[in-house]
Amino acid sequence: MQPPEGTVFETTPAQRFGAVVHEAAQRAGYDLRPGAGGRLALARDTGMSASAVGRMLRGETLPRPSQFERIAQVVHLGLHELLVRGGVISEDSANDLSQGVRSPITPEEALDAWGVTHPMIRKFLLATIAQAIGLQRESERGPFPPESGHGEGTTHMQR
């Protein structure tokens, strides 16, 4: 029995990923027909169990994220292509990842990103950040807060 015309079937990310890996594995020379040994070879080459490879190729489960890179290598796909075509991440997310780790932003850039525009508030926050950075550097040089002798000159907070 055929579904009604115009019926749209939704695929899960696992199904989409499995289909992409299945196609790429065949192109890479793995014979995935039952009994042909390609699934066992794919399992061996990816470091996955044969049952995990079977579930992945059938679209039942996604592999562990730590396995994505090895799968991509074995089936001759770029990691970016595997993750995007496989529906694991969006193209935009992949582009963000490919830009790598950004260098730290300046305090001024942070204030801009947060929408802080009032000059006095900006001046106050920038001074506070500068003081915090100075305290951080001071703490890295020795005990923080600085230890002093016992008794004289030591200030204690009262409860």
C-alpha positions as CSV (number, residue, x, y, z in Angstrom):
1,M,0.0,0.0,0.0
2,Q,1.5,3.4,-1.1
3,P,1.2,6.4,1.2
4,P,-1.1,9.2,-0.1
5,E,0.5,11.5,-2.7
6,G,2.2,14.5,-1.1
7,T,2.9,12.7,2.2
8,V,6.1,14.0,3.7
9,F,8.1,11.7,5.9
10,E,10.3,13.2,8.6
11,T,13.6,11.6,9.2
12,T,15.3,11.6,12.5
13,P,18.9,12.8,12.8
14,A,20.0,9.2,13.4
15,Q,18.3,8.1,10.1
16,R,19.8,11.0,8.2
17,F,23.3,10.3,9.6
18,G,23.0,6.6,8.9
19,A,22.0,7.2,5.3
20,V,25.0,9.6,4.8
21,V,27.5,7.2,6.3
22,H,26.0,4.2,4.4
23,E,26.4,6.1,1.1
24,A,29.9,7.3,1.9
25,A,31.0,3.9,3.1
26,Q,29.9,2.3,-0.1
27,R,31.7,4.9,-2.1
28,A,34.8,4.3,0.1
29,G,34.7,0.6,-0.9
30,Y,32.8,-1.0,1.9
31,D,30.4,-3.7,0.7
32,L,27.5,-3.3,3.1
33,R,25.4,-6.1,1.7
34,P,24.5,-8.7,4.3
35,G,27.3,-11.3,4.7
36,A,29.8,-9.3,2.6
37,G,32.0,-8.3,5.5
38,G,31.8,-4.6,4.9
39,R,30.0,-3.8,8.1
40,L,32.6,-5.8,10.1
41,A,35.4,-4.0,8.2
42,L,33.8,-0.6,8.9
43,A,33.5,-1.5,12.6
44,R,37.1,-2.5,12.7
45,D,38.3,0.7,10.9
46,T,36.2,3.0,13.0
47,G,36.9,1.3,16.3
48,M,33.2,0.8,16.9
49,S,31.5,-2.5,17.7
50,A,29.7,-4.3,14.9
51,S,26.4,-3.9,16.6
52,A,26.9,-0.1,17.0
53,V,27.8,0.2,13.3
54,G,24.7,-1.8,12.4
55,R,22.5,0.4,14.5
56,M,24.1,3.5,13.0
57,L,23.7,2.4,9.4
58,R,20.1,1.4,10.0
59,G,19.5,4.9,11.5
60,E,18.5,3.7,14.9
61,T,21.2,5.5,16.9
62,L,23.9,8.2,16.4
63,P,27.4,7.3,17.3
64,R,29.2,8.9,20.3
65,P,30.5,12.4,19.4
66,S,34.0,11.1,20.0
67,Q,33.6,8.8,17.1
68,F,32.5,11.3,14.5
69,E,36.0,12.3,13.4
70,R,37.2,8.7,12.9
71,I,34.0,7.8,10.9
72,A,34.6,10.8,8.7
73,Q,38.2,9.7,8.0
74,V,37.2,6.1,7.3
75,V,34.4,7.0,4.8
76,H,36.5,9.8,3.2
77,L,34.3,12.7,4.2
78,G,35.3,15.9,5.9
79,L,34.1,16.2,9.4
80,H,32.2,19.3,8.5
81,E,30.5,17.6,5.6
82,L,29.6,14.5,7.7
83,L,28.1,16.5,10.5
84,V,26.1,18.9,8.3
85,R,24.9,16.4,5.7
86,G,24.2,13.9,8.5
87,G,22.0,16.4,10.3
88,V,24.0,16.5,13.5
89,I,24.7,20.3,13.3
90,S,23.5,23.1,11.1
91,E,25.6,24.8,8.4
92,D,25.7,27.9,10.6
93,S,27.0,26.0,13.6
94,A,29.6,24.3,11.4
95,N,30.7,27.6,10.1
96,D,31.0,28.9,13.7
97,L,33.1,25.9,14.6
98,S,35.3,26.2,11.6
99,Q,36.3,29.8,12.7
100,G,38.0,28.2,15.6
101,V,38.4,29.7,19.1
102,R,38.1,33.4,19.1
103,S,40.7,35.5,20.9
104,P,39.5,37.0,24.1
105,I,37.4,40.1,23.7
106,T,38.3,43.4,25.3
107,P,36.3,44.9,28.1
108,E,35.1,47.6,25.7
109,E,33.9,44.9,23.3
110,A,32.0,43.2,26.1
111,L,30.3,46.4,27.1
112,D,29.4,47.0,23.4
113,A,28.0,43.4,23.2
114,W,26.0,43.9,26.3
115,G,24.6,47.2,25.0
116,V,26.1,49.4,27.8
117,T,26.2,52.9,26.3
118,H,26.0,55.3,29.2
119,P,29.5,56.9,29.5
120,M,29.5,56.9,33.3
121,I,28.4,53.3,33.6
122,R,31.0,52.3,31.0
123,K,33.7,54.2,32.9
124,F,32.7,52.5,36.2
125,L,32.6,49.0,34.7
126,L,35.9,49.5,32.9
127,A,37.6,50.6,36.1
128,T,36.1,47.7,38.0
129,I,37.3,45.2,35.4
130,A,40.8,46.8,35.4
131,Q,40.9,46.4,39.2
132,A,39.7,42.8,39.0
133,I,42.4,42.0,36.5
134,G,45.0,43.6,38.7
135,L,43.8,41.5,41.7
136,Q,43.9,38.4,39.6
137,R,47.4,39.0,38.5
138,E,48.4,39.8,42.1
139,S,46.8,36.5,43.4
140,E,48.8,34.6,40.8
141,R,52.1,35.9,42.3
142,G,51.4,34.7,45.8
143,P,48.9,34.0,48.5
144,F,45.6,35.9,48.1
145,P,44.7,37.9,50.0
146,P,48.3,38.8,50.9
147,E,49.2,37.2,54.2
148,S,50.7,39.5,56.8
149,G,52.2,38.9,60.2
150,H,50.0,37.7,63.0
151,G,48.7,40.5,65.3
152,E,50.0,43.9,64.4
153,G,48.6,45.5,61.3
154,T,46.2,42.6,60.6
155,T,42.7,43.8,60.0
156,H,39.8,41.4,60.7
157,M,36.3,41.8,59.6
158,Q,33.8,41.8,62.4
159,R,30.7,39.7,62.3
